[in-house]
Amino acid sequence: MNQPDLLRVTVSLLLIVGLLLALAWAARRGGWLRTVAGRGGLKVSATQRLGARASLAIVEVEDARLVLGVTAQQITLLHTLPPAGADAAAGPARAFSDTLGQAISRH
């Protein structure tokens, strides 16, 4: 293998690795990567961004659903909802905004 071929292979490999790193960064930044639901009994069922650094999340934990306020500095428990099975038996699945509105009106 001569020097131009070696240089071309090296540059090609660097471009491929750079492209993979850029795609991984974009997927993580865009929120496309989710954790596996079976780990630790936690599952994030819905999120809603409120601004650049704040969001709301509904997290399912064993027998309850928690409405959490998430900022860069802290996570705050806002409300506890009944298990998802209780709502599913009562009617069709609701959107996050409907669930949040109902939780706020109860509080």
LINDATA-V787585 format. One record per backbone hydrogen bond with DSSP energy under -0.5 kcal/mol. NH is the residue of the N-H (numbers start at 0). CO is the residue of the C=O. Records with the same first field share a line. If there is no record, write none. Layout:
NH=CO + CO
This chain:
5=1
6=2
7=3
8=4
9=5
10=6
11=7
12=8
13=9
14=10
15=11
16=12
17=13
18=14
19=15
20=16
21=17
22=18
23=19
24=20
25=21
26=22
27=23
28=24
29=25
30=26 + 27
31=26
32=26
33=31
38=35
40=37
41=38
42=59
44=42 + 57
45=57
47=55
49=53
50=53
54=69
55=47
56=67
57=45
58=56 + 65
59=42
60=58 + 63
61=40
63=60
64=80
65=58
66=78
67=56 + 65
68=75
69=54 + 67
70=73
75=68
77=66 + 75
78=66
80=64
85=82
86=82
87=83
88=84
89=85
90=86
98=94
99=95
100=96
101=97
102=98
103=99
104=100
105=101
106=102
